[in-house]
Amino acid sequence: MKSRADKQRDRGGRAGDAAQDIDARYGLEPVFEPGSEPGTESLNSLDSASRLQSVQCPYCGEAFETLLDLSGGSARYVEDCPVCCRPIELQLEIDEQGQLTGLTPLRTD
């Protein structure tokens, strides 16, 4: 009797290939599990241009983490608090080297 790995090899691929085929077939973005090794160059480029940052909501005071895009330079944008759902204006300050120098959450009212 063949093992699961042997059956997968007989079909011409690895176990992760099936998930990639499904993603491609339905136009889905790949999902990366925490702690897994990045397998694509695009994920590595995303890591260098983004940063997970803790923010405190100016309305309810709860802390949450948000993914900041550092590739566009300094910016202002609105993101809803995942706890109280109120809109927070985030002022993002980026220096010439693309490093985060400041993040200010503001109330929009």
Z-matrix of the N, CA and C atoms (Angstrom, degrees):
N
C 1 1.444
C 2 1.533 1 108.71
N 3 1.335 2 116.19 1 137.04
C 4 1.464 3 121.16 2 -176.92
C 5 1.524 4 110.91 3 -85.47
N 6 1.327 5 114.28 4 146.10
C 7 1.468 6 119.44 5 176.20
C 8 1.523 7 109.34 6 -78.36
N 9 1.300 8 116.20 7 168.63
C 10 1.463 9 121.88 8 177.89
C 11 1.530 10 111.20 9 -59.42
N 12 1.338 11 117.49 10 -43.25
C 13 1.463 12 121.49 11 179.46
C 14 1.530 13 110.89 12 -62.86
N 15 1.340 14 117.00 13 -39.92
C 16 1.463 15 120.38 14 178.37
C 17 1.526 16 110.75 15 -64.26
N 18 1.316 17 117.45 16 -42.67
C 19 1.464 18 120.96 17 178.49
C 20 1.521 19 110.56 18 -62.43
N 21 1.331 20 116.47 19 -41.44
C 22 1.464 21 120.43 20 179.36
C 23 1.526 22 110.55 21 -64.03
N 24 1.345 23 117.36 22 -41.95
C 25 1.466 24 120.63 23 178.03
C 26 1.520 25 110.65 24 -64.06
N 27 1.339 26 117.46 25 -37.32
C 28 1.454 27 121.00 26 178.51
C 29 1.533 28 111.17 27 -62.60
N 30 1.310 29 116.18 28 -31.30
C 31 1.466 30 120.18 29 177.73
C 32 1.523 31 111.66 30 -80.40
N 33 1.327 32 117.40 31 -3.65
C 34 1.452 33 120.88 32 173.55
C 35 1.503 34 115.61 33 90.68
N 36 1.303 35 118.90 34 26.17
C 37 1.452 36 117.63 35 179.89
C 38 1.497 37 113.55 36 -161.93
N 39 1.318 38 115.09 37 -175.03
C 40 1.453 39 122.86 38 176.16
C 41 1.515 40 108.19 39 -99.59
N 42 1.304 41 117.07 40 169.50
C 43 1.464 42 121.57 41 -179.00
C 44 1.518 43 111.64 42 -62.37
N 45 1.341 44 117.93 43 -36.34
C 46 1.463 45 121.36 44 -179.18
C 47 1.513 46 113.66 45 -71.77
N 48 1.348 47 116.91 46 -18.65
C 49 1.460 48 120.13 47 -178.91
C 50 1.522 49 111.53 48 -64.65
N 51 1.335 50 118.48 49 -34.92
C 52 1.460 51 121.34 50 -179.50
C 53 1.528 52 110.51 51 -61.64
N 54 1.309 53 117.11 52 -42.80
C 55 1.467 54 120.45 53 178.98
C 56 1.520 55 110.57 54 -64.85
N 57 1.329 56 117.41 55 -39.38
C 58 1.467 57 120.70 56 178.03
C 59 1.518 58 111.08 57 -65.72
N 60 1.338 59 117.44 58 -37.60
C 61 1.459 60 120.75 59 177.40
C 62 1.528 61 111.10 60 -63.38
N 63 1.313 62 116.50 61 -41.97
C 64 1.467 63 120.63 62 178.55
C 65 1.523 64 110.49 63 -64.59
N 66 1.332 65 117.39 64 -44.13
C 67 1.465 66 120.97 65 177.64
C 68 1.518 67 110.80 66 -57.94
N 69 1.333 68 116.56 67 -46.40
C 70 1.468 69 120.86 68 -178.47
C 71 1.529 70 111.29 69 -66.08
N 72 1.313 71 116.82 70 -41.33
C 73 1.463 72 120.84 71 -177.66
C 74 1.526 73 111.78 72 -62.57
N 75 1.320 74 117.80 73 -40.49
C 76 1.452 75 121.38 74 -175.95
C 77 1.525 76 113.84 75 -101.49
N 78 1.325 77 116.98 76 6.23
C 79 1.465 78 120.58 77 177.58
C 80 1.518 79 113.25 78 69.30
N 81 1.321 80 117.16 79 31.90
C 82 1.461 81 121.40 80 -178.35
C 83 1.519 82 111.01 81 -90.51
N 84 1.318 83 115.99 82 150.13
C 85 1.451 84 121.10 83 173.68
C 86 1.525 85 107.93 84 -77.30
N 87 1.326 86 118.26 85 143.96
C 88 1.461 87 119.55 86 178.77
C 89 1.523 88 111.47 87 -66.90
N 90 1.309 89 115.81 88 148.09
C 91 1.459 90 122.24 89 178.76
C 92 1.515 91 107.89 90 -107.15
N 93 1.329 92 116.31 91 129.96
C 94 1.453 93 121.24 92 178.76
C 95 1.511 94 108.54 93 -111.40
N 96 1.312 95 115.40 94 121.76
C 97 1.453 96 121.08 95 -179.29
C 98 1.524 97 110.02 96 -77.49
N 99 1.341 98 117.49 97 147.36
C 100 1.466 99 119.62 98 176.68
C 101 1.521 100 110.48 99 -58.18
N 102 1.331 101 115.23 100 135.03
C 103 1.449 102 120.68 101 179.03
C 104 1.513 103 114.66 102 85.53
N 105 1.348 104 117.49 103 -6.00
C 106 1.461 105 118.67 104 179.18
C 107 1.516 106 110.06 105 -83.29
N 108 1.304 107 115.78 106 156.82
C 109 1.456 108 121.24 107 179.69
C 110 1.519 109 109.09 108 -79.67
N 111 1.328 110 118.06 109 131.09
C 112 1.455 111 118.76 110 175.61
C 113 1.519 112 110.19 111 -64.93
N 114 1.331 113 116.31 112 134.62
C 115 1.448 114 120.26 113 -176.61
C 116 1.507 115 114.28 114 -108.77
N 117 1.324 116 117.68 115 -2.15
C 118 1.457 117 118.77 116 -177.22
C 119 1.512 118 110.43 117 -127.47
N 120 1.304 119 115.46 118 154.59
C 121 1.460 120 121.55 119 178.74
C 122 1.524 121 110.75 120 -68.14
N 123 1.351 122 117.30 121 -33.18
C 124 1.459 123 119.86 122 -178.29
C 125 1.524 124 111.44 123 -64.43
N 126 1.326 125 117.88 124 -34.82
C 127 1.460 126 119.94 125 176.32
C 128 1.521 127 110.45 126 -66.19
N 129 1.327 128 117.90 127 -39.50
C 130 1.458 129 120.34 128 178.76
C 131 1.521 130 111.03 129 -64.57
N 132 1.327 131 118.39 130 -39.70
C 133 1.460 132 120.60 131 178.75
C 134 1.520 133 110.40 132 -68.72
N 135 1.330 134 118.08 133 -33.11
C 136 1.452 135 121.27 134 176.80
C 137 1.522 136 109.73 135 -65.13
N 138 1.339 137 117.18 136 -41.12
C 139 1.453 138 121.01 137 -179.64
C 140 1.523 139 111.81 138 -61.22
N 141 1.318 140 118.13 139 -37.03
C 142 1.458 141 120.46 140 -178.37
C 143 1.524 142 112.13 141 -76.57
N 144 1.335 143 117.79 142 -19.88
C 145 1.463 144 121.43 143 -177.54
C 146 1.522 145 112.35 144 -107.24
N 147 1.316 146 117.76 145 5.75
C 148 1.452 147 120.02 146 -178.63
C 149 1.527 148 110.19 147 -138.57
N 150 1.313 149 114.13 148 165.89
C 151 1.457 150 118.96 149 -178.04
C 152 1.524 151 108.82 150 -154.48
N 153 1.320 152 116.51 151 134.59
C 154 1.446 153 122.08 152 174.77
C 155 1.519 154 107.66 153 -83.65
N 156 1.330 155 116.85 154 124.00
C 157 1.464 156 121.11 155 -173.74
C 158 1.524 157 110.11 156 -131.35
N 159 1.309 158 116.12 157 139.02
C 160 1.459 159 121.89 158 175.32
C 161 1.531 160 109.50 159 -81.21
N 162 1.338 161 115.87 160 135.66
C 163 1.460 162 122.82 161 -178.81
C 164 1.524 163 107.60 162 -132.39
N 165 1.334 164 116.89 163 143.98
C 166 1.457 165 120.98 164 175.48
C 167 1.515 166 108.69 165 -105.61
N 168 1.334 167 116.78 166 126.75
C 169 1.457 168 122.23 167 -179.03
C 170 1.530 169 109.67 168 -64.83
N 171 1.354 170 117.76 169 128.99
C 172 1.463 171 119.84 170 179.45
C 173 1.534 172 113.09 171 -74.73
N 174 1.322 173 117.90 172 -8.87
C 175 1.466 174 121.82 173 178.25
C 176 1.530 175 111.61 174 -93.53
N 177 1.342 176 116.47 175 -60.78
C 178 1.471 177 120.13 176 -173.79
C 179 1.525 178 112.99 177 -97.72
N 180 1.334 179 118.17 178 -13.30
C 181 1.453 180 121.37 179 177.84
C 182 1.516 181 115.17 180 82.72
N 183 1.330 182 117.72 181 -1.52
C 184 1.464 183 120.74 182 -179.85
C 185 1.525 184 110.34 183 -76.05
N 186 1.318 185 115.86 184 143.45
C 187 1.466 186 121.45 185 176.71
C 188 1.524 187 108.76 186 -90.73
N 189 1.334 188 116.06 187 143.09
C 190 1.458 189 122.38 188 175.03
C 191 1.518 190 107.91 189 -148.23
N 192 1.328 191 115.99 190 163.57
C 193 1.454 192 120.44 191 179.47
C 194 1.525 193 109.56 192 -105.75
N 195 1.324 194 115.17 193 141.00
C 196 1.457 195 121.49 194 177.83
C 197 1.514 196 109.12 195 -132.66
N 198 1.324 197 116.48 196 151.87
C 199 1.452 198 121.95 197 178.42
C 200 1.519 199 109.01 198 -92.81
N 201 1.329 200 116.43 199 118.94
C 202 1.461 201 121.97 200 -178.93
C 203 1.518 202 109.56 201 -98.03
N 204 1.335 203 116.33 202 136.56
C 205 1.461 204 122.35 203 175.22
C 206 1.519 205 107.72 204 -94.65
N 207 1.329 206 116.83 205 110.05
C 208 1.455 207 122.00 206 -176.88
C 209 1.526 208 112.63 207 -89.90
N 210 1.324 209 117.59 208 -5.91
C 211 1.468 210 120.91 209 -173.44
C 212 1.524 211 113.46 210 -73.84
N 213 1.329 212 118.61 211 -21.41
C 214 1.460 213 120.93 212 -176.20
C 215 1.509 214 114.92 213 -94.24
N 216 1.313 215 117.91 214 2.32
C 217 1.455 216 120.41 215 -177.80
C 218 1.519 217 111.00 216 80.70
N 219 1.327 218 115.20 217 -165.89
C 220 1.467 219 120.09 218 -179.06
C 221 1.524 220 110.01 219 -61.72
N 222 1.329 221 115.75 220 142.59
C 223 1.464 222 120.37 221 -176.46
C 224 1.517 223 110.55 222 -157.12
N 225 1.321 224 114.75 223 165.32
C 226 1.468 225 122.82 224 172.13
C 227 1.510 226 106.88 225 -129.67
N 228 1.315 227 116.52 226 131.07
C 229 1.457 228 119.90 227 176.91
C 230 1.519 229 109.64 228 -151.51
N 231 1.323 230 115.53 229 165.93
C 232 1.462 231 122.11 230 -176.87
C 233 1.517 232 108.97 231 -109.65
N 234 1.325 233 114.97 232 133.08
C 235 1.459 234 122.26 233 176.42
C 236 1.518 235 107.65 234 -135.37
N 237 1.326 236 117.27 235 138.15
C 238 1.455 237 121.10 236 179.43
C 239 1.522 238 110.99 237 -78.48
N 240 1.328 239 115.62 238 142.38
C 241 1.464 240 120.94 239 174.77
C 242 1.527 241 107.87 240 -67.82
N 243 1.331 242 118.44 241 129.42
C 244 1.463 243 120.01 242 179.39
C 245 1.529 244 113.37 243 -71.75
N 246 1.333 245 117.82 244 -9.10
C 247 1.462 246 121.06 245 -179.44
C 248 1.529 247 110.61 246 -96.97
N 249 1.344 248 117.61 247 -56.11
C 250 1.469 249 120.61 248 -176.15
C 251 1.531 250 113.24 249 -102.98
N 252 1.323 251 117.49 250 -5.88
C 253 1.476 252 124.34 251 175.92
C 254 1.522 253 114.65 252 67.67
N 255 1.308 254 118.41 253 14.37
C 256 1.467 255 120.29 254 177.49
C 257 1.524 256 109.63 255 -85.19
N 258 1.341 257 117.16 256 150.08
C 259 1.465 258 120.20 257 -178.86
C 260 1.529 259 111.91 258 -75.91
N 261 1.318 260 115.83 259 132.07
C 262 1.463 261 122.64 260 178.77
C 263 1.522 262 107.59 261 -116.27
N 264 1.328 263 117.39 262 127.93
C 265 1.457 264 120.53 263 173.51
C 266 1.523 265 107.67 264 -87.14
N 267 1.320 266 116.04 265 121.45
C 268 1.453 267 121.41 266 179.53
C 269 1.522 268 108.93 267 -103.30
N 270 1.346 269 116.03 268 122.69
C 271 1.461 270 121.98 269 174.98
C 272 1.522 271 107.06 270 -98.74
N 273 1.325 272 115.40 271 114.50
C 274 1.452 273 123.02 272 -175.84
C 275 1.521 274 108.53 273 -105.96
N 276 1.332 275 117.03 274 123.40
C 277 1.466 276 121.97 275 179.26
C 278 1.525 277 109.31 276 -114.33
N 279 1.345 278 115.62 277 122.81
C 280 1.457 279 123.12 278 -177.11
C 281 1.525 280 108.23 279 -122.19
N 282 1.344 281 117.57 280 136.40
C 283 1.471 282 120.09 281 178.14
C 284 1.528 283 111.03 282 -84.58
N 285 1.344 284 116.80 283 -177.16
C 286 1.463 285 122.51 284 -176.60
C 287 1.524 286 113.07 285 -64.17
N 288 1.327 287 117.18 286 -26.29
C 289 1.462 288 121.27 287 179.88
C 290 1.528 289 112.47 288 -86.79
N 291 1.330 290 117.50 289 0.83
C 292 1.462 291 121.34 290 179.60
C 293 1.511 292 113.90 291 84.26
N 294 1.334 293 117.53 292 16.86
C 295 1.467 294 122.21 293 -179.89
C 296 1.527 295 110.45 294 -94.80
N 297 1.309 296 116.56 295 143.49
C 298 1.464 297 122.21 296 177.44
C 299 1.524 298 109.45 297 -69.63
N 300 1.337 299 117.11 298 123.86
C 301 1.463 300 121.06 299 177.88
C 302 1.518 301 111.61 300 -111.61
N 303 1.329 302 117.56 301 -18.46
C 304 1.455 303 119.41 302 178.79
C 305 1.515 304 112.29 303 -167.16
N 306 1.333 305 115.49 304 145.14
C 307 1.460 306 122.11 305 175.90
C 308 1.519 307 106.39 306 -140.79
N 309 1.339 308 116.29 307 118.60
C 310 1.454 309 121.07 308 -177.89
C 311 1.523 310 109.80 309 -121.53
N 312 1.347 311 117.99 310 116.60
C 313 1.462 312 120.54 311 174.68
C 314 1.530 313 109.57 312 -86.89
N 315 1.336 314 116.72 313 130.48
C 316 1.463 315 121.86 314 -178.50
C 317 1.519 316 110.97 315 -125.80
N 318 1.316 317 115.36 316 149.72
C 319 1.465 318 120.99 317 171.97
C 320 1.515 319 109.02 318 -72.11
N 321 1.314 320 117.01 319 149.03
C 322 1.449 321 120.76 320 179.47
C 323 1.527 322 112.66 321 -100.54
N 324 1.330 323 117.79 322 -0.39
C 325 1.475 324 119.46 323 -178.84
C 326 1.509 325 111.80 324 -94.14
